Amino acid sequence: MTATSENVHAHEINKFGSLAERWWDRHGEFKTLHDINPLRIRFIRDYTDLDGKRIIDVGCGGGILSEGLAKFGADVTGIDLSE
């Protein structure tokens, strides 16, 4: 990352980028995210029908929420500062 900003700290981006291969380990350090993901999706579904909706997940990390929303028919684009 070459851009600089008061809002962006390269060491934080690099830290989370280095964890990328472990995001999807359901029993690893992101277990809590996997465990609460159904609750997050249910909360969103309580307020909107996801089928056919276009959603942008800003700061998506590994895309755990993005993938869950897509399973319910949303067209999801996830973006994150870390590759």
Legacy VTK file of the C-alpha trace (Angstrom):
# vtk DataFile Version 3.0
C-alpha trace
ASCII
DATASET POLYDATA
POINTS 83 float
0.000 0.000 0.000
1.538 3.255 -1.082
-1.210 5.733 -0.165
-1.026 7.451 3.171
-3.832 8.840 5.262
-4.509 9.748 8.856
-7.254 7.087 8.787
-5.095 4.277 7.438
-2.268 2.679 9.329
-0.112 0.507 7.109
0.948 -1.716 10.014
-2.732 -2.581 10.680
-3.368 -3.357 7.022
-0.254 -5.533 6.881
-1.200 -7.282 10.144
-4.623 -8.314 8.876
-3.260 -9.117 5.428
-0.814 -11.553 7.004
-3.758 -13.370 8.614
-5.600 -13.863 5.323
-4.893 -17.563 5.001
-6.378 -18.178 8.446
-9.692 -16.302 8.024
-11.544 -19.440 6.994
-10.279 -21.727 9.763
-13.555 -22.231 11.666
-11.631 -23.470 14.709
-8.810 -20.904 14.677
-8.465 -17.368 15.944
-11.476 -16.190 13.902
-13.792 -18.842 15.342
-15.911 -16.156 17.021
-16.569 -14.467 13.674
-17.740 -17.769 12.225
-19.863 -18.472 15.310
-21.663 -15.112 15.243
-22.002 -14.871 11.467
-25.439 -16.562 11.417
-26.638 -13.985 13.973
-25.309 -11.123 11.858
-26.988 -12.492 8.748
-30.278 -13.109 10.566
-30.216 -9.516 11.875
-29.758 -8.174 8.335
-32.433 -10.504 6.951
-34.868 -9.276 9.612
-34.715 -5.850 7.938
-34.428 -6.698 4.257
-34.941 -9.450 1.735
-31.480 -10.209 0.395
-32.566 -11.877 -2.836
-31.361 -9.746 -5.727
-30.059 -6.923 -3.530
-26.730 -5.298 -4.395
-24.574 -4.982 -1.278
-21.135 -3.565 -0.675
-19.260 -4.901 2.348
-16.675 -2.235 3.182
-13.827 -3.599 5.277
-14.867 -7.160 4.496
-11.690 -8.808 5.749
-11.774 -12.404 4.590
-15.346 -12.057 3.311
-17.076 -14.212 5.917
-20.156 -11.961 6.047
-20.048 -11.285 2.290
-20.211 -14.965 1.477
-23.050 -15.538 3.914
-25.104 -12.734 2.383
-24.458 -14.060 -1.124
-25.837 -17.461 -0.066
-29.182 -15.727 0.497
-29.251 -14.285 -3.015
-27.496 -10.947 -2.615
-25.029 -9.686 -5.205
-22.194 -8.797 -2.819
-19.012 -6.871 -3.474
-16.513 -7.004 -0.645
-13.710 -4.458 -0.460
-10.850 -4.221 1.987
-7.624 -2.236 2.123
-5.704 -5.455 2.586
-5.357 -7.640 -0.494
LINES 1 84
83 0 1 2 3 4 5 6 7 8 9 10 11 12 13 14 15 16 17 18 19 20 21 22 23 24 25 26 27 28 29 30 31 32 33 34 35 36 37 38 39 40 41 42 43 44 45 46 47 48 49 50 51 52 53 54 55 56 57 58 59 60 61 62 63 64 65 66 67 68 69 70 71 72 73 74 75 76 77 78 79 80 81 82
